[in-house]
């Protein structure tokens, strides 16, 4: 894939593309190789989301039982962070769909 790599995003728990140039400047072969690799990664996103949802459920259960205000605030913050990760994963999951739509329509 030339100077194009995928780097692990520790926050999301998946590899994300890091392109050395604009998408439109890539050759058809490079785009194809990147998309093929991305599809492998993209296929793991639903499982990653499911794992984060399970974690949120555990945090919410702890929050329901928590009586200490400071601990409750920390749990709320942790829940919000996990929800933010899920949102970002949903965005990345749709990236390939947008590329495919552009490729077929333009």
C-alpha positions in Angstrom: 0.0 0.0 0.0 2.9 2.3 -0.5 3.2 5.1 2.1 -0.4 4.4 3.3 -0.7 2.6 6.6 -3.2 1.7 9.1 -2.5 2.6 12.7 -4.1 1.3 15.8 -6.4 3.8 17.5 -6.1 2.8 21.1 -9.3 4.7 22.1 -11.5 2.9 19.5 -9.6 -0.4 19.5 -9.3 -0.6 15.7 -6.8 0.3 13.1 -7.6 3.5 11.2 -6.2 4.5 7.8 -3.5 7.1 7.6 -3.2 8.2 4.0 0.0 9.9 2.8 -2.0 11.8 0.1 -5.5 12.7 -0.9 -7.8 9.7 -1.7 -8.4 11.1 -5.3 -4.6 11.0 -6.0 -4.3 7.3 -5.3 -4.1 4.8 -8.1 -7.0 2.4 -8.6 -4.8 -0.4 -7.3 -3.8 1.5 -4.1 -7.5 2.4 -3.4 -8.5 -1.2 -4.0 -5.8 -2.5 -1.6 -6.8 0.0 1.1 -10.5 -0.7 0.7 -9.8 -4.5 0.9 -7.9 -4.1 4.1 -10.4 -1.6 5.5 -13.2 -4.1 4.9 -11.5 -6.6 7.2 -11.2 -4.0 9.9 -14.7 -2.7 9.3 -16.1 -6.2 9.8 -14.8 -6.1 13.4 -16.6 -2.8 14.3 -20.0 -4.3 15.2 -18.3 -6.7 17.7 -16.3 -3.8 19.1 -19.5 -1.8 19.6 -21.2 -4.7 21.2 -18.3 -5.0 23.7 -18.6 -1.3 24.6 -22.3 -1.6 25.0 -21.8 -4.5 27.5 -19.3 -2.3 29.4 -21.8 0.6 29.5 -24.4 -1.8 30.9 -22.0 -2.9 33.7 -21.1 0.7 34.5 -24.8 1.7 34.6 -25.5 -1.2 37.0 -22.7 0.0 39.2 -24.0 3.6 39.0 -27.5 2.4 40.1 -26.0 1.0 43.3 -23.5 3.8 43.9 -24.1 6.1 46.8 -20.9 8.2 46.7 -21.4 11.3 44.7 -17.8 11.5 43.4 -17.8 7.9 42.4 -21.2 8.4 40.6 -19.7 11.4 38.7 -16.7 9.2 37.6 -19.0 6.4 36.5 -21.2 8.9 34.5 -18.0 10.2 32.9 -16.9 6.7 32.0 -20.3 5.9 30.5 -20.2 9.1 28.4 -16.7 8.2 27.1 -17.8 4.7 26.1 -20.9 6.1 24.3 -18.6 8.6 22.5 -16.4 5.7 21.3 -19.5 3.9 20.0 -20.6 7.0 18.1 -17.1 7.3 16.5 -17.2 3.6 15.6 -20.5 4.1 13.9 -19.0 7.0 11.9 -16.1 4.9 10.8 -18.4 2.0 10.0 -20.2 4.2 7.5 -17.0 5.5 5.8 -16.7 2.7 3.3 -20.4 3.0 2.4 -19.8 6.7 1.5 -16.7 5.8 -0.6 -18.6 3.1 -2.5 -21.6 5.4 -3.2 -19.2 8.0 -4.6 -17.4 5.4 -6.7 -20.6 4.1 -8.3 -22.3 7.5 -8.8 -19.4 9.6 -10.1 
